[in-house]
Amino acid sequence: MIGSIARAHAGTEHERWLADLASPEVRLLTVTVTEAGYRRDPAGRLDTADPEVMADVAALRVDPRAAVRTAPARILAGLLARRQADAGPLALVPCDNLPDNGRAMATVLRDLAEAVGPALGGLLDAQAAVVTTMVDRITPEPTAADRAAVLAGTGVDDRCPVATEPFSEWVLAGPFPGGRPAWENAGAVLTDDIAPFEERKLWLLNGGHTLLAYAGPLRGAGTVDEAVADPVCRDWLEQWWDTCTPHLRQPAGEIAAYRAALLDRFANPRMRHALAQIATDGSQKLPVRVLPVLARERAAGRVPESATRVLAAWLLYLAAGSVRDVRASELGALLDRGPAAAVPRVLAALDPALGDDAELVAAVRGQLDELRPG
């Protein structure tokens, strides 16, 4: 949705995409591409070694209207078309589960613009304003049953319906040079400091999901509601939240209320949120959902059992094979001698400092033995 105008067309219709972004009627663009979709390297910059990124850079150097494939390149191509049409500034509104997602998007787009041509280095600042957001609403991957329900209720054969829970929260910070809808009238929160909302959601909701995604199947669970119904998994979840809570910046009463609401949200049997979906791309999710809390705990001299449990469960997931992760081949090669031997190398793949932390490595190895199904 862009302003009050809905633009719907197939992703392959590149010329229509460019025409939309070049239209002065279009004042903002919301984007949700997931962590891996920004094609970032471990340092958070554009991964210029990615073959598809390299191909898009080469294509845009030759033709700014080339039919590129990656999300950053499509956005950049749209900005180039907008500049050519002199259509005015555009607000870019990323809605991904990334800390400071506005900065993450801006960094990747600037890197891409400079890779295409040094003269494009200032394109983003001149052509767009990037907004930072926090979106809190659970949206499982649609199933055949969801599609059948939409067809029965509407007569429309929607191949990608979005099933959501009743709860929703949207927090935004940043400028809208071309204006914006009055989203606050529908409950959106406009703020100057999004970090407290972001940390609460990333660590409690997403971090809790990540814990259950890797530990739940070891207990026989296949969905979030099944995992949280297991007293052991629920206790692990509460332990993780207990570890996170002292590091959150919102009032204690608000955190307690959010945790209570999360238990109800996770237990909702109608959501059927598959743990296998949440487990995808753990190498991208763990650094933003779990490692910030772990870093704070280690700085205080503690080795939190709740965090080492998440890491150990992830290692067992990697060792089981059939991994859906953008770094699957790299991580799989580190496990050639088994999970226990791989602990320092796999941790170092997330953050080099973790692999050198002997106390942390020993704790994760200990968790491996406790988590393995008997």
Phi and psi in degrees as a GROMACS rama.xvg file:
@    title "Ramachandran Plot"
@    xaxis  label "Phi"
@    yaxis  label "Psi"
@TYPE xy
-123.24  111.245  ILE-2
60.2079  -130.846  GLY-3
-105.347  13.1557  SER-4
-112.061  123.237  ILE-5
-88.4445  126.115  ALA-6
-113.987  112.787  ARG-7
-125.897  123.4  ALA-8
-163.403  163.678  HIS-9
-64.6932  146.983  ALA-10
-62.7755  -22.3556  GLY-11
-79.4189  -9.70448  THR-12
-85.3729  75.2327  GLU-13
-65.0923  -38.4799  HIS-14
-65.7504  -35.7577  GLU-15
-67.4878  -38.2078  ARG-16
-58.816  -48.8374  TRP-17
-62.8445  -38.4194  LEU-18
-64.9467  -40.8191  ALA-19
-61.6407  -48.7128  ASP-20
-68.9857  -22.1329  LEU-21
-88.0681  -2.07992  ALA-22
-83.3429  130.63  SER-23
-66.5394  -16.5949  PRO-24
-70.2143  -24.8949  GLU-25
-85.947  119.671  VAL-26
-112.987  -17.4705  ARG-27
-151.067  155.537  LEU-28
-133.328  116.593  LEU-29
-90.1712  141.175  THR-30
-135.061  131.636  VAL-31
-133.819  109.127  THR-32
-125.605  -0.791193  VAL-33
73.6699  167.646  THR-34
-58.1871  -45.6846  GLU-35
-70.3333  -22.4714  ALA-36
-67.8096  -18.4803  GLY-37
-81.388  -5.66323  TYR-38
56.223  50.5317  ARG-39
-95.4485  152.24  ARG-40
-87.2649  176.314  ASP-41
-58.0815  -22.6483  PRO-42
-86.5908  -0.387945  ALA-43
86.9965  5.93164  GLY-44
-95.7225  168.902  ARG-45
-59.9611  132.975  LEU-46
-82.6217  91.1562  ASP-47
-74.7331  -4.13093  THR-48
-91.1724  -8.49889  ALA-49
-66.1669  124.586  ASP-50
-57.515  -38.2241  PRO-51
-71.4403  -35.2695  GLU-52
-63.9407  -44.5381  VAL-53
-60.7426  -40.9476  MET-54
-66.0333  -39.3429  ALA-55
-68.0837  -39.6357  ASP-56
-60.0026  -47.2388  VAL-57
-61.5529  -40.3149  ALA-58
-66.7303  -43.2485  ALA-59
-70.5339  -27.332  LEU-60
-63.7232  -34.8438  ARG-61
-83.4698  -41.3485  VAL-62
-148.647  112.49  ASP-63
-64.8357  -10.7054  PRO-64
-103.94  13.5414  ARG-65
-61.3179  148.988  ALA-66
-80.1223  85.1022  ALA-67
-81.836  168.301  VAL-68
-112.721  -38.2353  ARG-69
-78.7283  154.782  THR-70
-60.5347  -47.0462  ALA-71
-59.0654  -39.4194  PRO-72
-69.0944  -34.4769  ALA-73
-67.0321  -40.452  ARG-74
-65.0383  -44.0992  ILE-75
-61.8792  -42.1604  LEU-76
-60.8162  -38.1759  ALA-77
-64.5882  -40.1512  GLY-78
-66.496  -36.9119  LEU-79
-64.9925  -41.4309  LEU-80
-65.5142  -36.8383  ALA-81
-66.335  -41.4784  ARG-82
-62.9904  -42.1878  ARG-83
-61.1917  -34.8117  GLN-84
-87.2635  -5.23096  ALA-85
52.0025  50.5224  ASP-86
-90.7945  1.13435  ALA-87
92.033  173.167  GLY-88
-71.5137  154.919  PRO-89
-126.166  137.423  LEU-90
-91.1389  124.533  ALA-91
-98.4618  126.167  LEU-92
-123.849  86.798  VAL-93
-71.733  141.079  PRO-94
-124.884  34.6629  CYS-95
-93.0372  157.315  ASP-96
-79.8448  66.7043  ASN-97
-127.915  139.96  LEU-98
-65.2781  133.675  PRO-99
52.0772  54.8606  ASP-100
-62.893  -25.4594  ASN-101
-64.5801  -44.8291  GLY-102
-64.3762  -40.3479  ARG-103
-60.2051  -45.9509  ALA-104
-63.9432  -46.1323  MET-105
-61.5693  -40.4312  ALA-106
-61.7953  -47.0865  THR-107
-64.9711  -41.9061  VAL-108
-67.4724  -38.0925  LEU-109
-65.6338  -42.9737  ARG-110
-60.3007  -42.2436  ASP-111
-66.9444  -44.1007  LEU-112
-59.7126  -42.9312  ALA-113
-68.8127  -31.7578  GLU-114
-69.3695  -34.9524  ALA-115
-70.5183  -40.5117  VAL-116
-173.523  131.084  GLY-117
-53.2427  -30.5688  PRO-118
-69.0113  -14.3248  ALA-119
-91.6593  1.75368  LEU-120
-54.8033  -33.1824  GLY-121
-98.2314  9.73331  GLY-122
-59.8306  -44.7977  LEU-123
-62.0685  -46.0049  LEU-124
-63.4923  -34.3695  ASP-125
-81.7419  -27.5669  ALA-126
-109.302  -18.1479  GLN-127
-148.009  155.505  ALA-128
-116.006  135.49  ALA-129
-105.988  125.12  VAL-130
-97.7122  145.181  VAL-131
-102.324  137.13  THR-132
-135.208  163.34  THR-133
-133.313  121.91  MET-134
-113.272  126.446  VAL-135
-124.29  94.6199  ASP-136
-162.889  127.991  ARG-137
-80.3109  126.775  ILE-138
-133.216  89.3968  THR-139
-62.1299  160.13  PRO-140
-62.6275  133.041  GLU-141
-63.8611  145.561  PRO-142
-112.007  172.745  THR-143
-61.4448  -34.0919  ALA-144
-65.9207  -37.7925  ALA-145
-62.4088  -44.7119  ASP-146
-64.44  -39.1635  ARG-147
-65.7136  -38.4157  ALA-148
-65.2398  -40.3626  ALA-149
-65.0902  -43.3485  VAL-150
-61.3726  -43.9339  LEU-151
-66.8328  -36.311  ALA-152
-84.8293  -25.8165  GLY-153
-124.485  -18.9704  THR-154
82.1967  2.26369  GLY-155
-99.9532  127.891  VAL-156
-86.9046  81.4076  ASP-157
-85.4829  116.275  ASP-158
-81.47  -9.17452  ARG-159
-142.048  61.6395  CYS-160
-68.1302  155.912  PRO-161
-111.948  114.274  VAL-162
-95.4654  129.323  ALA-163
-130.834  164.502  THR-164
-85.3057  168.521  GLU-165
-65.7443  -34.0979  PRO-166
-69.9387  143.307  PHE-167
-156.231  145.619  SER-168
-150.084  133.352  GLU-169
-133.518  122.276  TRP-170
-120.981  134.133  VAL-171
-133.124  146.333  LEU-172
-143.859  125.789  ALA-173
142.349  172.09  GLY-174
-86.5484  152.602  PRO-175
-127.247  84.8513  PHE-176
-62.5441  -24.3506  PRO-177
-101.837  11.0848  GLY-178
89.8106  173.418  GLY-179
-157.853  161.822  ARG-180
-65.0248  160.883  PRO-181
-82.0379  67.0862  ALA-182
-61.0739  -28.3794  TRP-183
-61.6065  -25.4701  GLU-184
-68.3402  -19.3475  ASN-185
-103.08  9.00728  ALA-186
108.526  -4.59972  GLY-187
-65.5993  150.66  ALA-188
-107.889  122.631  VAL-189
-101.261  126.821  LEU-190
-144.829  163.226  THR-191
-92.2133  -16.9189  ASP-192
-133.734  102.478  ASP-193
-88.646  -15.0599  ILE-194
-55.9849  -44.7512  ALA-195
-61.0568  -38.8998  PRO-196
-66.7123  -41.9416  PHE-197
-64.2876  -47.0144  GLU-198
-63.9719  -42.0589  GLU-199
-57.7263  -46.1105  ARG-200
-72.4829  -46.6459  LYS-201
-62.6895  -41.9424  LEU-202
-81.7873  -43.0202  TRP-203
-82.1281  -55.4027  LEU-204
-73.822  -61.0613  LEU-205
-68.6125  -39.9912  ASN-206
-63.8938  -39.7513  GLY-207
-63.3987  -41.6756  GLY-208
-59.7828  -43.4333  HIS-209
-63.8814  -43.3854  THR-210
-55.8537  -51.5043  LEU-211
-65.8426  -33.4834  LEU-212
-61.5679  -35.9822  ALA-213
-97.6783  -34.5276  TYR-214
-86.7515  -32.1733  ALA-215
-58.0667  -48.3847  GLY-216
-61.1587  -26.8764  PRO-217
-66.6828  -19.0833  LEU-218
-104.779  8.36897  ARG-219
90.8267  6.7517  GLY-220
-86.5288  144.798  ALA-221
-116.05  -16.1877  GLY-222
-133.234  166.139  THR-223
-62.3875  -44.0561  VAL-224
-64.8839  -34.2928  ASP-225
-67.0625  -40.4838  GLU-226
-66.4217  -45.0387  ALA-227
-73.1951  -17.3903  VAL-228
-78.0456  -17.3113  ALA-229
-78.8876  120.083  ASP-230
-56.5591  -33.8174  PRO-231
-68.9339  -48.5799  VAL-232
-62.2942  -39.8805  CYS-233
-63.9431  -39.2108  ARG-234
-64.3564  -41.2694  ASP-235
-61.2  -40.3538  TRP-236
-62.7123  -46.6789  LEU-237
-63.3697  -37.6589  GLU-238
-62.6568  -41.9227  GLN-239
-62.5998  -45.2619  TRP-240
-63.5477  -37.0898  TRP-241
-62.0594  -35.2272  ASP-242
-68.8611  -39.6931  THR-243
-73.5411  -39.3275  CYS-244
-53.3963  -43.8985  THR-245
-63.1101  -17.9087  PRO-246
-95.4953  -2.10766  HIS-247
-86.9064  152.262  LEU-248
-104.431  1.43419  ARG-249
-89.6608  161.884  GLN-250
-57.2219  146.175  PRO-251
-56.1589  -38.974  ALA-252
-63.2134  -39.1248  GLY-253
-67.034  -39.4796  GLU-254
-65.4896  -43.7042  ILE-255
-60.9481  -42.5741  ALA-256
-65.1121  -39.4178  ALA-257
-65.3229  -42.0602  TYR-258
-62.4715  -43.1723  ARG-259
-62.2748  -41.6123  ALA-260
-65.3519  -37.7838  ALA-261
-62.0214  -40.4479  LEU-262
-59.6188  -41.9991  LEU-263
-65.8625  -41.0738  ASP-264
-65.2829  -43.798  ARG-265
-65.6765  -32.9552  PHE-266
-82.0969  -5.74875  ALA-267
-60.6832  109.245  ASN-268
-72.1926  -15.3411  PRO-269
-79.3086  -15.7003  ARG-270
-75.5961  -38.7628  MET-271
47.8379  50.8114  ARG-272
-78.9596  109.139  HIS-273
-67.7251  129.669  ALA-274
-63.8198  -31.822  LEU-275
-62.4671  -33.9571  ALA-276
-66.4794  -45.4394  GLN-277
-65.8438  -31.0636  ILE-278
-69.4928  -15.7193  ALA-279
-60.7884  138.302  THR-280
57.669  45.8754  ASP-281
-59.7894  -31.1291  GLY-282
-63.836  -24.0226  SER-283
-91.6569  -29.6574  GLN-284
-85.1716  -41.8957  LYS-285
-56.7343  -41.7956  LEU-286
-61.7924  -22.4578  PRO-287
-107.657  -18.688  VAL-288
-100.432  -28.7441  ARG-289
-123.344  -44.4943  VAL-290
-62.8519  -33.6941  LEU-291
-60.9019  -39.2646  PRO-292
-69.9056  -42.2075  VAL-293
-58.9065  -42.3229  LEU-294
-61.5504  -41.7127  ALA-295
-66.5313  -37.9936  ARG-296
-67.2284  -41.6132  GLU-297
-67.3795  -35.7525  ARG-298
-63.7864  -25.8392  ALA-299
-90.3677  4.11996  ALA-300
84.7408  13.7085  GLY-301
-108.796  150.293  ARG-302
-114.117  95.2401  VAL-303
-71.1543  121.89  PRO-304
-58.2408  -36.6648  GLU-305
-64.038  -37.656  SER-306
-76.6428  -39.7067  ALA-307
-66.6075  -28.4193  THR-308
-65.1922  -42.7758  ARG-309
-60.1833  -46.3884  VAL-310
-64.8552  -41.438  LEU-311
-65.3401  -41.8003  ALA-312
-63.4035  -37.7987  ALA-313
-63.7639  -41.7679  TRP-314
-60.4716  -42.1366  LEU-315
-65.8625  -34.8943  LEU-316
-62.935  -44.9547  TYR-317
-62.3216  -40.8946  LEU-318
-69.3386  -23.6629  ALA-319
-75.0317  -14.0433  ALA-320
83.0949  -175.998  GLY-321
53.7162  42.7445  SER-322
-85.4157  133.158  VAL-323
-104.911  98.2253  ARG-324
-156.527  141.032  ASP-325
-64.1022  -18.7427  VAL-326
-111.972  25.9241  ARG-327
-58.545  -46.1161  ALA-328
-66.3178  -40.7088  SER-329
-63.3288  -46.7923  GLU-330
-70.5021  -37.6398  LEU-331
-60.7869  -36.9031  GLY-332
-65.956  -24.941  ALA-333
-77.0992  -13.1658  LEU-334
-101.82  18.286  LEU-335
-64.0321  -22.379  ASP-336
-108.37  16.8373  ARG-337
97.7659  162.651  GLY-338
-60.5549  -44.4105  PRO-339
-61.745  -46.4113  ALA-340
-66.7396  -27.4867  ALA-341
-83.8152  -10.7144  ALA-342
-49.6098  -55.1396  VAL-343
-63.6792  -34.8287  PRO-344
-72.4425  -40.253  ARG-345
-69.4744  -40.4865  VAL-346
-62.6807  -39.4151  LEU-347
-65.4428  -27.974  ALA-348
-67.731  -27.9512  ALA-349
-79.8415  -42.4411  LEU-350
-161.052  118.545  ASP-351
-51.4328  -33.9221  PRO-352
-65.974  -29.2123  ALA-353
-66.5336  -39.3592  LEU-354
-66.5918  -22.3468  GLY-355
-92.4468  -1.90052  ASP-356
-89.051  93.1023  ASP-357
-59.7918  -38.7127  ALA-358
-66.4305  -40.8054  GLU-359
-66.623  -44.7669  LEU-360
-57.8023  -44.4244  VAL-361
-63.3584  -38.5609  ALA-362
-67.1338  -40.333  ALA-363
-65.6066  -41.6149  VAL-364
-61.1761  -40.0906  ARG-365
-62.585  -37.1657  GLY-366
-68.369  -31.4031  GLN-367
-56.4514  -45.9892  LEU-368
-64.4577  -36.8255  ASP-369
-73.2975  -31.6625  GLU-370
-85.9869  -25.365  LEU-371
-57.2376  131.901  ARG-372
-58.5424  136.406  PRO-373
